[in-house]
Amino acid sequence: EQDGFDIAYLSELDPLWNDDELSTILNPEVFLFTNIIAQAACSADCVSASANLALDKLFWCAGCQGSMYPLSGSVAYDNSHLQAALLLVQRMTYKLQREGLLWQVATDENSEKLCKPQYAPILKKSTYRSQMTYPVRGKGEAFGKSTALWGAGKEFPVQGEHFNFLLFRKRNCCAF
């Protein structure tokens, strides 16, 4: 995709985003990953993501933010408002990719489909970065990276819990 900017999705109009049970239509595999063993594996993703390397094989994990499932806008728990906001950014990215609204671009130099957008129902977390733009501008962080260090001083109780993020793909071999 070579378009610069697109607003094609409004979560307020999506009944799947506001209902955990209804969202299982898009992700029936949620039942495979809502157990203690699958969630314990997410600790490895948290450690790896904190070193700026998200583990794509643990696609059900959102690193230190928790679980990608369900693909809805509800957060059962949070350590901070920033952590919850990042979890929602990751879930939304996964949901849009699952729905085919966001397409994956191959970054492997040996890929036959190099630089051609393709449908990929499973999110490849290592290709994405999220950057906080409000209330304090940050740098691009890996999906799932712990907010313990870089998130300090980024949340102001007086202004509320409003955060803005910029989502971008890591630079790849494609020349656009």
MIVEX-180298 format. One line per 3 residues: number of its first residue (from 1); their letters; for each residue x, y, z of N, C-alpha, C. Coordinates in Angstrom, 1 decimal. Layout:
N
NUM	a	X,Y,Z,X,Y,Z,X,Y,Z | ...
This chain:
176
1	eqd	0.8,-1.2,0.0,0.0,0.0,0.0,0.9,1.2,0.0 | 0.6,2.1,-0.9,1.5,3.3,-1.0,0.8,4.6,-0.6 | -0.5,4.5,-0.1,-1.2,5.6,0.3,-0.6,6.1,1.6
4	gfd	-0.5,7.4,1.8,0.1,8.0,3.0,-0.8,7.9,4.3 | -2.1,8.2,4.2,-2.9,8.3,5.3,-4.3,7.8,5.0 | -4.9,7.1,5.9,-6.2,6.5,5.6,-7.0,6.4,7.0
7	iay	-8.2,6.9,7.0,-9.0,6.7,8.2,-10.2,5.9,7.7 | -10.2,4.6,7.8,-11.2,3.7,7.2,-11.9,2.9,8.3 | -11.6,3.2,9.6,-12.2,2.3,10.6,-12.5,3.2,11.8
10	lse	-13.7,3.0,12.3,-14.2,3.7,13.5,-14.7,2.6,14.5 | -14.0,2.5,15.6,-14.3,1.5,16.6,-15.7,1.6,17.2 | -16.2,2.9,17.2,-17.5,3.1,17.8,-18.6,2.5,17.0
13	ldp	-18.4,2.2,15.7,-19.4,1.6,14.8,-19.2,0.1,14.7 | -18.2,-0.5,15.4,-17.9,-1.9,15.3,-18.4,-2.6,16.5 | -19.5,-3.5,16.4,-20.0,-4.2,17.5,-19.0,-5.2,18.1
16	lwn	-18.1,-5.7,17.2,-17.1,-6.7,17.7,-16.1,-6.1,18.6 | -15.8,-4.8,18.5,-14.8,-4.1,19.3,-15.3,-3.9,20.8 | -16.6,-3.8,20.9,-17.1,-3.5,22.3,-17.7,-4.7,23.0
19	dde	-17.6,-5.9,22.4,-18.1,-7.1,23.0,-17.2,-8.3,22.9 | -16.7,-8.8,24.0,-15.7,-9.9,24.0,-16.3,-11.2,23.4 | -17.5,-11.5,23.8,-18.1,-12.7,23.3,-18.4,-12.7,21.8
22	lst	-18.8,-11.5,21.3,-19.1,-11.4,19.9,-17.8,-11.4,19.1 | -16.8,-10.9,19.7,-15.5,-10.8,18.9,-14.9,-12.2,18.6 | -15.4,-13.2,19.3,-14.9,-14.6,19.0,-15.3,-15.0,17.6
25	iln	-16.1,-14.3,16.9,-16.4,-14.6,15.5,-15.2,-14.5,14.7 | -14.4,-13.4,15.0,-13.1,-13.2,14.2,-12.0,-14.0,14.7 | -12.0,-14.4,16.0,-10.9,-15.2,16.6,-11.4,-16.3,17.4
28	pev	-11.9,-17.4,16.8,-12.4,-18.5,17.5,-11.2,-19.3,18.3 | -10.0,-19.0,17.9,-8.9,-19.6,18.6,-8.6,-19.1,20.0 | -9.4,-18.1,20.4,-9.2,-17.4,21.7,-9.2,-18.5,22.8
31	flf	-10.0,-19.5,22.6,-10.1,-20.5,23.7,-8.8,-21.4,23.9 | -8.0,-21.4,22.8,-6.7,-22.1,22.9,-5.7,-21.4,23.7 | -5.8,-20.0,23.8,-4.8,-19.2,24.4,-5.2,-18.6,25.7
34	tni	-6.4,-18.9,26.3,-6.8,-18.4,27.5,-6.6,-19.4,28.7 | -5.4,-19.9,28.7,-5.1,-20.9,29.8,-3.7,-20.4,30.4 | -3.4,-21.0,31.5,-2.3,-20.5,32.3,-0.9,-20.9,31.6
37	iaq	-0.9,-22.0,30.8,0.3,-22.4,30.1,0.6,-21.4,29.0 | -0.4,-21.1,28.2,-0.2,-20.2,27.1,0.2,-18.8,27.6 | -0.5,-18.4,28.6,-0.2,-17.0,29.2,1.2,-17.0,29.8
40	aac	1.7,-18.1,30.4,3.0,-18.1,31.0,4.1,-18.0,30.0 | 3.8,-18.4,28.8,4.8,-18.3,27.7,5.0,-16.8,27.3 | 4.0,-16.0,27.6,4.1,-14.6,27.3,5.2,-13.9,28.1
43	sad	5.6,-14.5,29.2,6.8,-13.8,29.9,8.0,-13.8,29.0 | 8.2,-14.8,28.2,9.4,-14.8,27.3,9.2,-13.7,26.3 | 8.0,-13.5,25.8,7.8,-12.4,24.8,8.0,-11.0,25.5
46	cvs	7.7,-10.9,26.8,7.9,-9.7,27.5,9.4,-9.4,27.6 | 10.2,-10.4,28.0,11.6,-10.2,28.1,12.2,-9.9,26.7 | 11.8,-10.6,25.7,12.4,-10.3,24.4,12.0,-9.0,23.8
49	asa	10.7,-8.6,24.0,10.2,-7.3,23.5,10.9,-6.2,24.2 | 11.2,-6.3,25.5,11.9,-5.3,26.2,13.3,-5.1,25.7 | 13.8,-6.1,25.0,15.1,-5.9,24.3,14.9,-5.5,22.8
52	nla	13.7,-5.0,22.5,13.4,-4.5,21.2,13.3,-5.7,20.1 | 12.9,-6.9,20.6,12.8,-8.0,19.6,11.5,-8.8,20.0 | 10.4,-8.5,19.4,9.2,-9.2,19.7,9.2,-10.6,19.0
55	ldk	8.7,-11.5,19.7,8.7,-12.9,19.2,7.4,-13.2,18.4 | 7.6,-13.3,17.1,6.4,-13.5,16.2,5.8,-14.9,16.5 | 6.5,-15.9,16.9,5.9,-17.2,17.1,4.9,-17.2,18.3
58	lfw	5.1,-16.2,19.2,4.1,-16.1,20.3,3.1,-15.0,19.9 | 2.4,-15.2,18.9,1.5,-14.2,18.3,0.3,-13.9,19.2 | 0.0,-14.8,20.2,-1.1,-14.5,21.1,-0.7,-13.6,22.3
61	cag	0.6,-13.3,22.3,1.1,-12.5,23.4,1.3,-11.0,23.0 | 1.0,-10.1,23.9,1.3,-8.7,23.6,2.5,-8.2,24.5 | 3.4,-9.1,24.7,4.6,-8.8,25.5,4.2,-8.5,26.9
64	cqg	4.8,-7.4,27.4,4.6,-7.0,28.8,3.2,-6.4,29.0 | 2.4,-6.2,28.0,1.1,-5.6,28.1,0.0,-6.7,28.4 | 0.3,-7.9,28.2,-0.7,-9.0,28.4,-1.0,-9.8,27.2
67	smy	-2.2,-10.1,27.0,-2.7,-11.0,26.0,-3.3,-10.3,24.8 | -3.1,-10.7,23.6,-3.7,-10.1,22.4,-5.2,-10.5,22.4 | -5.6,-11.6,23.1,-7.0,-12.0,23.0,-7.7,-11.6,24.3
70	pls	-9.0,-11.3,24.1,-9.8,-11.3,22.9,-9.5,-10.0,22.1 | -9.8,-10.1,20.8,-9.5,-8.9,19.9,-10.7,-7.9,20.1 | -10.7,-7.4,21.2,-11.8,-6.4,21.5,-11.2,-5.2,22.4
73	gsv	-11.9,-4.2,22.6,-11.4,-3.1,23.3,-11.5,-3.1,24.8 | -11.8,-4.3,25.4,-11.8,-4.4,26.9,-10.5,-4.9,27.4 | -10.1,-4.2,28.5,-8.9,-4.6,29.2,-9.3,-5.0,30.6
76	ayd	-9.0,-6.3,30.9,-9.4,-6.9,32.2,-8.6,-6.3,33.4 | -7.4,-6.0,33.2,-6.5,-5.4,34.2,-5.5,-4.5,33.6 | -4.9,-3.6,34.3,-3.8,-2.9,33.8,-2.9,-2.4,35.0
79	nsh	-1.7,-2.3,34.7,-0.7,-1.8,35.7,-0.7,-0.3,35.6 | -0.9,0.3,34.5,-1.0,1.7,34.3,-1.9,2.0,33.1 | -2.3,3.3,33.0,-3.1,3.6,31.9,-2.3,3.6,30.6
82	lqa	-1.0,3.8,30.6,-0.2,3.7,29.4,-0.1,2.3,29.0 | 0.1,1.4,29.9,0.1,-0.1,29.5,-1.2,-0.5,28.9 | -2.3,-0.1,29.4,-3.6,-0.4,28.8,-3.8,0.2,27.4
85	all	-3.3,1.4,27.2,-3.4,2.1,25.9,-2.6,1.3,24.9 | -1.4,0.9,25.3,-0.5,0.2,24.4,-1.1,-1.2,24.0 | -1.7,-1.8,25.0,-2.4,-3.1,24.7,-3.5,-2.9,23.6
88	lvq	-4.2,-1.8,23.8,-5.3,-1.6,22.8,-4.8,-1.3,21.4 | -3.6,-0.6,21.3,-3.0,-0.3,20.1,-2.6,-1.6,19.4 | -2.0,-2.5,20.2,-1.6,-3.8,19.6,-2.8,-4.6,19.2
91	rmt	-3.8,-4.7,20.0,-5.0,-5.5,19.7,-5.7,-4.9,18.4 | -5.8,-3.6,18.3,-6.4,-3.0,17.1,-5.6,-3.3,15.9 | -4.3,-3.3,16.0,-3.5,-3.6,14.8,-3.7,-5.0,14.4
94	ykl	-3.8,-6.0,15.3,-4.0,-7.4,15.1,-5.4,-7.5,14.5 | -6.4,-6.9,15.1,-7.8,-7.0,14.6,-7.9,-6.5,13.1 | -7.3,-5.4,12.8,-7.4,-4.8,11.5,-6.7,-5.7,10.5
97	qre	-5.6,-6.3,10.9,-4.9,-7.3,10.0,-5.8,-8.5,9.8 | -6.4,-9.0,10.9,-7.3,-10.2,10.8,-8.4,-9.9,9.8 | -9.0,-8.7,9.9,-10.1,-8.3,9.0,-9.7,-8.0,7.6
100	gll	-8.4,-7.9,7.3,-8.0,-7.7,6.0,-7.9,-6.2,5.7 | -8.1,-5.3,6.7,-8.0,-3.9,6.5,-6.5,-3.4,6.5 | -5.7,-4.2,7.1,-4.2,-3.9,7.2,-3.5,-5.1,6.7
103	wqv	-2.7,-4.9,5.6,-2.0,-6.0,5.0,-0.6,-6.0,5.4 | 0.0,-7.2,5.4,1.4,-7.5,5.7,2.2,-7.3,4.5 | 3.4,-6.7,4.7,4.4,-6.6,3.6,5.6,-7.4,4.0
106	atd	6.0,-8.3,3.1,7.1,-9.2,3.4,8.4,-8.4,3.5 | 9.2,-8.7,4.5,10.5,-8.0,4.7,11.7,-8.9,4.5 | 11.4,-10.2,4.3,12.5,-11.2,4.1,13.0,-11.1,2.7
109	ens	14.3,-10.9,2.6,14.9,-10.8,1.3,14.8,-12.0,0.4 | 14.6,-13.1,1.0,14.4,-14.4,0.2,13.0,-14.7,-0.1 | 12.1,-13.8,0.2,10.7,-14.1,0.0,10.3,-13.9,-1.5
112	ekl	9.5,-14.8,-2.0,9.0,-14.7,-3.4,8.0,-13.6,-3.6 | 7.3,-13.2,-2.5,6.3,-12.1,-2.6,6.9,-10.8,-2.0 | 8.1,-10.6,-2.3,8.8,-9.5,-1.7,8.1,-8.2,-2.1
115	ckp	7.9,-7.4,-1.1,7.3,-6.0,-1.2,5.9,-6.0,-1.8 | 5.2,-7.1,-1.8,3.8,-7.1,-2.3,2.9,-7.3,-1.1 | 1.9,-6.4,-0.9,1.0,-6.6,0.3,0.3,-7.9,0.1
118	qya	0.1,-8.5,1.3,-0.6,-9.8,1.2,-1.4,-10.0,2.5 | -2.5,-10.7,2.4,-3.4,-10.9,3.6,-2.6,-11.9,4.5 | -2.5,-11.5,5.8,-1.9,-12.4,6.8,-2.8,-12.3,8.1
121	pil	-3.5,-13.4,8.4,-4.4,-13.4,9.5,-3.7,-13.3,10.9 | -2.4,-13.7,10.9,-1.6,-13.7,12.1,-0.7,-12.5,12.1 | -0.7,-11.7,13.1,0.2,-10.5,13.2,1.6,-10.8,13.3
124	kks	2.5,-10.2,12.5,3.9,-10.3,12.7,4.4,-9.1,13.5 | 4.5,-9.3,14.8,4.7,-8.1,15.7,6.1,-7.5,15.4 | 7.0,-8.2,15.0,8.4,-7.6,14.8,8.5,-6.6,13.7
127	tyr	7.5,-6.5,12.9,7.5,-5.5,11.8,6.9,-4.1,12.2 | 6.3,-4.1,13.4,5.7,-2.8,13.8,6.4,-2.2,15.0 | 6.2,-0.9,15.1,6.6,0.0,16.2,5.5,0.9,16.5
130	sqm	5.4,1.3,17.8,4.4,2.3,18.2,5.2,3.4,18.9 | 4.8,4.7,18.5,5.4,5.8,19.1,4.4,6.7,19.7 | 4.7,7.1,21.0,3.8,8.0,21.7,3.9,9.4,21.1
133	typ	2.8,10.1,20.9,2.9,11.4,20.4,2.3,12.4,21.3 | 1.4,12.0,22.3,0.8,12.8,23.3,0.6,12.1,24.5 | 0.8,12.6,25.7,1.1,14.0,26.0,2.6,14.3,25.9
136	vrg	3.5,13.3,25.9,4.9,13.5,25.7,5.4,12.7,24.5 | 6.1,13.3,23.6,6.6,12.7,22.4,7.7,11.6,22.8 | 7.6,10.4,22.2,8.5,9.4,22.5,9.2,8.9,21.2
139	kge	9.9,7.9,21.3,10.5,7.2,20.2,9.8,5.9,19.9 | 10.1,5.3,18.7,9.4,4.1,18.3,9.8,3.0,19.2 | 8.9,2.3,19.8,9.1,1.1,20.7,8.5,-0.1,20.1
142	afg	9.2,-1.3,20.4,8.7,-2.6,19.9,7.4,-2.9,20.5 | 6.6,-3.7,19.8,5.3,-4.2,20.3,5.6,-5.0,21.5 | 5.0,-4.7,22.7,5.1,-5.5,23.9,6.2,-5.1,24.8
145	kst	7.0,-4.0,24.5,8.1,-3.6,25.3,7.5,-3.0,26.6 | 8.2,-3.3,27.7,7.7,-2.9,29.0,7.7,-1.4,29.1 | 6.7,-0.8,29.8,6.6,0.6,30.0,7.3,1.1,31.3
148	alw	7.9,0.1,32.0,8.5,0.5,33.3,9.6,1.6,33.2 | 10.4,1.5,32.1,11.5,2.5,32.0,11.1,3.6,31.1 | 10.7,3.3,29.8,10.4,4.4,28.9,9.1,5.1,29.2
151	gag	8.2,4.5,29.9,6.9,5.1,30.2,6.9,6.1,31.4 | 8.0,6.1,32.2,8.1,7.0,33.4,8.0,8.4,33.0 | 7.1,9.1,33.7,6.9,10.5,33.4,6.0,10.8,32.2
154	kef	5.4,9.8,31.6,4.6,10.1,30.4,3.1,10.2,30.7 | 2.7,10.0,31.9,1.3,10.0,32.3,1.1,11.1,33.3 | 0.2,12.0,33.0,-0.1,13.2,33.9,-1.5,13.1,34.4
157	pvq	-1.7,12.9,35.7,-3.0,12.7,36.3,-3.9,13.9,36.1 | -3.3,15.1,36.0,-4.1,16.3,35.9,-4.8,16.4,34.5 | -4.2,15.9,33.5,-4.7,16.0,32.1,-5.6,14.8,31.8
160	geh	-5.7,13.8,32.6,-6.5,12.6,32.3,-5.6,11.5,31.7 | -6.3,10.5,31.3,-5.6,9.3,30.7,-5.7,9.3,29.2 | -5.4,10.4,28.5,-5.4,10.5,27.1,-4.0,10.3,26.5
163	fnf	-3.9,9.3,25.6,-2.7,9.1,24.9,-2.9,9.0,23.4 | -1.9,9.5,22.7,-2.0,9.3,21.2,-0.7,8.5,20.8 | -0.9,7.6,19.9,0.2,6.8,19.4,0.2,6.9,17.9
166	llf	1.4,6.8,17.3,1.6,6.7,15.9,2.1,5.2,15.7 | 1.5,4.5,14.8,1.9,3.2,14.5,2.6,3.2,13.1 | 3.8,2.5,13.1,4.5,2.5,11.8,5.2,1.1,11.7
169	rkr	5.5,0.8,10.5,6.3,-0.4,10.2,7.8,-0.1,10.2 | 8.5,-1.1,10.6,10.0,-0.9,10.6,10.4,-0.8,9.1 | 11.5,-0.1,8.9,12.0,0.0,7.5,12.3,-1.3,7.0
172	ncc	11.8,-1.6,5.7,12.1,-2.9,5.1,12.9,-2.7,3.8 | 13.0,-3.7,3.1,13.8,-3.7,1.9,13.1,-3.1,0.7 | 11.8,-2.8,0.9,11.1,-2.2,-0.3,11.4,-0.8,-0.5
175	af	11.5,-0.3,-1.7,11.7,1.1,-2.0,10.4,1.7,-2.5 | 9.8,2.5,-1.7,8.5,3.1,-2.1,8.7,4.5,-2.5
